Structures are given as C-alpha cells and as structure tokens.
C-alpha cells in the first residue's frame, strides 16, 4: 500500500467511525427508495413506447452536440420539451447535475449576487461555487429573509434567486409565486430546479410546480430531469430562446461532453407522453396522504411534507441505519439518508411513494415504521 492509499484508508476509517460509510447495494424488496414516483420505469406501457421509439433510431451519439452529436431527434424532442414546460425553448443535458452546473456557471459571474435556499441540492451548491458569484444563503423557504436581502443595494452585477421547487429530502414546496413577485419587484432572475416536481405536479401536462402555479414565463430558467417521475435518464433546461442560445455557446458542461444518445431520447419522449395522464399523479398523491395519515395516527407527524416524498427525521446516524435495516429485513426497501446529504443531526428515513404501490403495501410500511421507530425510541 502506498502513501496515498494509506491516507485514504485512514480517512475512510474516520468516516466509518462517524457512521457515514457508503456502499453500493442493489435494491431488494418493495421499492420505497427510488424516485420512480409514477412507476413508469417498469411499466409495460413505458417499455412499449420506448421500443416503438427506438426501432427507427441509431443508438449512439459518438460526438458532442456542437460537432456531429446532434441528431434530428434532439431538436424534435427539445421543441416538445419547451411545449411541455410552457417556455420558448429547451436544451437537453446528460444529467441533472450537469444541467445545474451548466446553467449556473454560464449565467453567473463574480460581479453577480445570488440568493440560494439553504437546503438546495448539491448540484446547485457546486454550480454556485464554481460560478464565483457573491452568495447569500437564506433560511429554508423563508421569503421574508429573501426580501430583506433583495432590498440591499447591489451595484454592478445582476441578482439571481435559485431554489428547488419541491425539495428532495424534505418533501416541502417553495413559495414560488411569492418568489416570482419578489424577483419582478427587485429586478432579479428566478432560477427553479423543478426536478422532483416534474411529472407529479401540474394540472394539465404534469410538467411540474411552475405549471401548477402558472409561473412558467416568470422563471428565467427551469431545470427538470427525466430520471425521476419520467422514468428515464437525463435532464434539460427550459427557458427563453436567447437563454438556450447562450447555453449552447457558453455552457461548458454542455459543450464539452458527448451528446445524449438517441436510445435515451426514446426513453425521454416516452416519459413526457405518459406523464400527461392524470390518473397516476392523482394516485401517488392519494397513497402518500394515506401513509401520512397512518403515521399521524401512530404519533409520527409528517405534515410538513406533501406529494410522494415522506421524510421521517430520526436524528442519529446509527439509529437511522438500524431502522432502515429493520425495514429491509421485512422486505421494505427504505434507505437512511445521512450527512452530508442532510444536515448533521437530521439523519432520516426518506420514503418515496410510487403510483404503482398497492394500498396494502402502504399499510404494511406504515405498521412496520410505527413498530420499529417505537422500539428505537425505547432504547
């Protein structure tokens, strides 16, 4: 073992002592962990649509989009995505992480000011760091603090507000209409990560909370992903035509990466077609409410969350891991979420309800949670 490996081994031992070791473990049992909110990824209808889409496609894209990687299907799908999100244009990125990095590092610079929710996703945090912009982190979904900061003079650069719409670890919703009004009042640009809301909110297209609240054109940019409710892989940024043209010319994570292959475009298109159906959206909200009500009857309050994400904060790292292990032993695949994904002292069970869960599976999970958490509390 060389010096580097010894250093890494010692650091890993420290991580293990803190109860924060990660490992790659295949899922087993009933899936209450993944972000497949509509249950599309394994549905026969989704597979049938994907197969139909790829019969006439080349499979790979062995170049970047600016060289030979742009297939006509990219352009067709980007038009559909703009219509889906209610914007002028859209641009596909390989992942949601790259979409946020590509958006933030190309729009913001050291002279600009950005106001960011304290619980925003790591991809937003990293994008802001790389941009060099002047950051203020405001309290979670606190429009009062946000307005106080917006009212402070900022000579020179532009001002941006960046937030998730539906927070992935807490299942709560940002007051986007209020933020849009504040952005207009203080000449700021509102950037919304709609990833976890896409497919499960939106009364007509199911395109997310921007649609639900009617603020699509009030957002300078909306980031969405295909790898959650839409059942596929990849991401896109939606906004004005000039914004997308800017990203094509200045977004390094877009420019210097291989294009998304047409094989995946077939999955993307299938996802947006199927998520327009209202019944799965209605069902996943109903099942999640059923779980919350059952937990509330047993003394566990999850009322601060809504939609398919149901977090149960345990606090201690080991206690969260032990509860997750106990659930998995019963055939219920629930995972513990620990720092740095969440703040120290807020380790939790993050439950993800899917439209294809049976009511009996929801009831089984609720009963197991109440029993296991009561046992943990008695220790």
C-alpha positions in Angstrom: 0.0 0.0 0.0 1.5 3.4 -1.0 1.2 6.7 0.9 -1.9 7.8 -1.0 -3.7 4.6 -0.3 -2.8 4.7 3.4 -4.1 8.3 3.7 -7.3 7.3 2.0 -7.7 4.2 4.2 -7.3 6.4 7.4 -9.9 8.8 6.1 -12.3 6.0 5.3 -11.8 4.7 8.9 -12.8 8.1 10.2 -15.9 8.1 8.0 -16.8 4.6 9.3 -16.4 5.7 13.0 -18.9 8.6 12.3 -21.4 6.2 10.9 -21.2 7.8 7.5 -19.8 5.0 5.3 -21.4 4.5 1.9 -21.6 1.3 -0.1 -23.2 0.3 -3.4 -26.1 -2.1 -2.6 -28.6 -3.4 -5.2 -32.2 -2.9 -4.2 -34.4 -5.8 -2.9 -38.0 -5.9 -1.7 -40.7 -3.3 -2.3 -39.1 -0.1 -3.6 -39.8 2.8 -1.3 -36.5 4.5 -2.1 -36.1 5.4 -5.8 -37.6 8.5 -7.4 -39.8 6.5 -9.8 -42.8 8.3 -8.5 -45.2 7.4 -11.3 -44.0 3.8 -11.5 -43.1 4.3 -15.2 -39.7 2.6 -15.3 -41.1 -0.9 -15.0 -44.5 -0.3 -16.6 -45.4 -2.3 -19.8 -46.7 0.9 -21.4 -43.4 2.7 -20.9 -41.4 -0.2 -22.3 -43.8 -0.4 -25.3 -43.4 3.3 -26.1 -39.6 3.1 -25.8 -39.4 0.1 -28.1 -41.6 1.9 -30.7 -39.4 5.0 -30.5 -36.0 3.1 -31.0 -37.0 0.9 -33.9 -36.1 3.7 -36.3 -33.2 5.2 -34.4 -29.4 5.0 -34.5 -28.5 4.1 -30.9 -25.4 6.1 -30.1 -24.1 9.7 -30.4 -20.3 9.5 -30.6 -19.6 13.2 -30.6 -20.6 16.4 -28.7 -23.7 18.3 -29.8 -21.6 21.0 -31.4 -19.8 18.6 -33.6 -21.7 15.6 -35.1 -23.6 14.6 -32.0 -26.9 16.5 -32.7 -29.4 14.1 -34.2 -32.7 15.4 -35.7 -34.4 13.7 -32.7 -32.6 16.0 -30.3 -34.1 19.0 -32.0 -37.6 17.5 -32.2 -37.6 16.5 -28.6 -36.3 19.9 -27.4 -39.3 21.5 -29.1 -41.6 19.1 -27.3 -39.9 19.8 -24.0 -40.4 23.6 -24.4 -44.1 23.0 -25.1 -44.2 20.6 -22.1 -42.7 23.2 -19.8 -44.6 26.2 -21.3 -41.4 28.0 -22.4 -39.9 29.2 -25.7 -37.0 26.7 -25.9 -35.3 23.8 -24.1 -31.8 22.2 -24.1 -31.1 18.6 -23.2 -28.2 17.8 -20.7 -26.8 14.3 -19.9 -27.7 14.6 -16.2 -29.5 16.9 -13.7 -26.2 17.6 -12.0 -24.7 18.8 -15.3 -27.8 20.8 -16.1 -27.4 22.9 -12.9 -23.7 23.2 -13.3 -24.1 24.3 -16.9 -26.8 26.8 -16.2 -25.2 28.4 -13.1 -21.6 28.6 -14.3 -22.6 30.1 -17.6 -25.1 32.7 -16.3 -23.4 33.9 -13.1 -20.0 35.6 -12.5 -18.1 37.2 -9.7 -19.9 40.5 -10.1 -23.3 38.9 -9.6 -25.3 38.3 -6.5 -27.2 35.0 -5.9 -29.7 34.2 -3.1 -29.9 30.5 -2.6 -32.1 28.3 -0.2 -30.1 26.7 2.5 -31.4 23.2 1.5 -30.8 23.4 -2.2 -29.3 20.4 -3.9 -25.6 19.7 -4.1 -25.5 20.4 -7.8 -26.8 23.9 -7.2 -24.3 24.4 -4.4 -21.4 23.3 -6.6 -22.6 25.3 -9.5 -22.7 28.5 -7.4 -19.2 27.8 -6.0 -17.8 27.3 -9.5 -19.5 30.5 -10.8 -17.7 32.7 -8.3 -20.9 34.7 -7.7 -21.5 36.5 -4.4 -23.7 34.2 -2.4 -26.2 34.7 0.4 -27.8 31.5 1.7 -31.3 32.3 3.1 -33.3 30.3 5.6 -35.2 27.4 4.1 -38.4 28.6 2.2 -38.2 32.0 4.0 -39.5 34.7 1.7 -39.2 37.3 4.4 -35.4 36.9 4.7 -35.1 36.6 1.0 -36.8 40.0 0.5 -34.6 41.6 3.1 -31.5 40.5 1.2 -33.0 41.6 -2.2 -33.6 45.0 -0.7 -30.0 45.5 0.0 -28.2 47.6 -2.7 -26.0 45.6 -5.1 -24.2 47.9 -7.5 -22.6 46.3 -10.6 -23.8 42.9 -11.4 -27.2 41.1 -11.7 -29.2 39.4 -8.9 -30.4 35.8 -9.1 -32.7 33.7 -6.9 -32.2 30.0 -7.1 -34.4 27.4 -5.4 -35.7 23.9 -5.8 -39.4 23.8 -6.3 -40.1 20.5 -4.5 -37.3 19.7 -2.0 -35.9 16.2 -2.4 -35.1 15.5 1.2 -38.0 17.2 3.0 -40.9 16.9 0.5 -41.9 20.6 1.1 -42.7 23.2 -1.6 -41.1 26.6 -2.1 -43.5 29.6 -2.3 -42.7 30.1 -6.0 -45.4 32.6 -6.7 -44.1 34.8 -3.9 -40.5 34.4 -5.2 -41.6 35.3 -8.7 -43.3 38.5 -7.4 -40.1 39.4 -5.4 -38.0 38.7 -8.5 -40.1 41.2 -10.5 -40.1 43.8 -7.7 -36.3 43.8 -7.3 -35.3 43.1 -11.0 -33.9 39.7 -10.1 -33.9 36.5 -12.2 -35.6 33.4 -10.8 -33.9 30.0 -11.5 -36.0 27.0 -10.5 -34.9 23.4 -10.1 -38.2 21.6 -10.8 -36.6 18.1 -10.9 -38.6 16.3 -8.2 -41.9 18.1 -9.1 -41.8 17.2 -12.8 -44.4 14.5 -13.5 -46.2 14.8 -10.2 -47.4 18.4 -10.2 -49.2 20.3 -12.9 -52.9 20.1 -13.7 -52.7 19.7 -17.4 -49.3 18.4 -18.6 -47.9 17.2 -15.3 -44.8 19.3 -16.1 -44.1 20.5 -12.5 -44.8 23.2 -10.0 -44.0 26.0 -12.4 -47.1 24.8 -14.4 -49.1 24.2 -11.2 -48.6 27.8 -10.1 -48.7 29.3 -13.6 -45.3 31.0 -13.4 -43.5 29.3 -16.3 -42.8 32.6 -18.0 -41.8 34.3 -14.7 -38.8 32.0 -14.4 -35.6 32.8 -16.2 -34.8 29.1 -16.3 -36.4 25.8 -15.2 -34.3 22.7 -14.7 -36.0 19.3 -15.0 -34.9 15.7 -15.1 -36.0 12.5 -16.8 -34.6 10.2 -14.1 -37.3 10.6 -11.5 -41.1 10.6 -12.3 -40.5 10.4 -16.0 -38.8 7.0 -15.7 -35.8 7.6 -17.8 -32.4 9.3 -17.7 -31.0 12.8 -18.4 -32.2 16.3 -17.9 -33.0 19.6 -19.6 -33.1 23.4 -19.1 -36.2 25.2 -20.3 -36.4 29.0 -20.8 -36.3 31.7 -23.4 -34.8 31.2 -26.8 -32.0 33.6 -26.0 -31.2 31.7 -22.8 -30.9 28.4 -24.6 -28.8 30.0 -27.3 -26.5 31.4 -24.6 -26.2 27.9 -23.0 -25.3 26.4 -26.4 -22.5 28.9 -26.8 -21.2 29.3 -23.2 -22.2 26.3 -21.0 -19.1 24.2 -20.7 -20.8 21.1 -19.2 -23.0 21.1 -22.3 -20.3 22.0 -24.9 -17.5 19.6 -23.7 -19.5 16.4 -23.3 -20.8 13.7 -25.6 -24.4 14.1 -26.7 -27.2 12.1 -25.2 -27.6 9.1 -27.5 -30.9 8.6 -29.4 -31.5 5.4 -27.4 -32.1 7.6 -24.3 -34.0 10.2 -26.3 -36.6 7.4 -26.9 -37.0 7.0 -23.2 -37.2 10.7 -22.6 -40.0 11.1 -25.1 -42.0 8.2 -23.7 -41.8 9.7 -20.2 -43.3 13.1 -21.2 -46.0 11.4 -23.2 -47.1 9.1 -20.3 -46.8 11.7 -17.5 -49.6 13.7 -19.2 -52.0 11.0 -17.8 -53.7 12.4 -14.7 -54.6 9.1 -13.0 -51.1 8.1 -11.9 -50.5 11.6 -10.5 -53.7 11.5 -8.5 -53.0 8.1 -7.2 -49.4 8.8 -6.0 -50.7 11.8 -4.0 -53.5 9.7 -2.6 -51.2 6.9 -1.5 -48.7 9.4 0.1 -51.6 11.0 2.0 -52.7 7.6 3.2 -49.2 6.9 4.5 -49.0 10.3 6.3 -52.4 9.8 7.9 -51.5 6.3 9.2 -48.2 7.6 10.6 -50.0 10.6 12.2 -52.5 8.2 13.9 -49.5 6.5 15.4 -47.9 9.7 16.6 -45.5 10.5 13.7 -46.1 13.9 12.2 -45.1 14.2 8.5 -47.5 17.1 7.7 -44.7 19.5 6.7 -44.2 17.3 3.6 -46.5 16.8 0.6 -46.5 14.7 -2.5 -44.7 11.4 -2.8 -41.7 12.3 -0.6 -42.3 11.4 3.0 -39.3 12.0 5.3 -39.1 10.8 8.9 -36.3 12.5 10.7 -34.6 10.1 13.2 -31.6 12.3 14.1 -28.8 9.9 14.9 -26.9 8.3 12.1 -26.8 4.8 13.6 -30.4 4.9 14.6 -31.5 5.8 11.1 -29.3 3.0 9.7 -30.7 0.5 12.1 -34.3 1.4 11.3 -33.6 1.1 7.6 -32.0 -2.3 8.1 -35.0 -3.5 10.1 -37.4 -2.4 7.3 -35.3 -4.1 4.7 -35.4 -7.3 6.7 -39.1 -7.1 6.3 -38.9 -6.7 2.5 -39.4 -3.0 2.6 -36.6 -1.1 0.8 -36.3 2.1 2.7 -32.8 3.8 3.0 -31.3 6.0 5.6 -30.1 9.5 4.4 -27.2 10.9 6.4 -24.8 13.8 6.3 -23.6 15.4 4.2 -26.8 14.8 2.1 -28.7 16.3 5.1 -27.6 18.5 8.0 -25.8 16.9 11.0 -28.3 15.6 13.5 -31.1 15.2 10.9 -30.5 11.7 9.6 -33.7 10.3 8.3 -35.7 7.7 6.5 -36.6 9.1 3.1 -39.7 7.3 1.9 -40.7 7.6 -1.8 -44.2 6.6 -2.6 -45.0 5.3 -6.1 -48.2 5.3 -8.1 -47.9 1.5 -8.6 -47.8 0.7 -4.9 -50.8 -1.2 -3.6 -52.7 0.2 -0.6 -51.8 -2.9 1.3 -48.1 -2.2 0.7 -48.6 1.3 2.1 -50.4 0.0 5.2 -47.7 -2.7 5.7 -45.0 0.0 5.5 -46.8 2.3 8.0 -47.3 -0.5 10.5 -43.6 -1.6 10.3 -42.4 2.0 10.7 -44.5 2.6 13.8 -43.3 -0.6 15.4 -39.6 -0.1 14.5 -39.5 3.6 15.5 -41.3 2.9 18.8 -38.7 0.2 19.5 -35.8 2.6 18.6 -37.3 5.3 20.8 -37.4 2.9 23.8 -33.7 2.1 23.7 
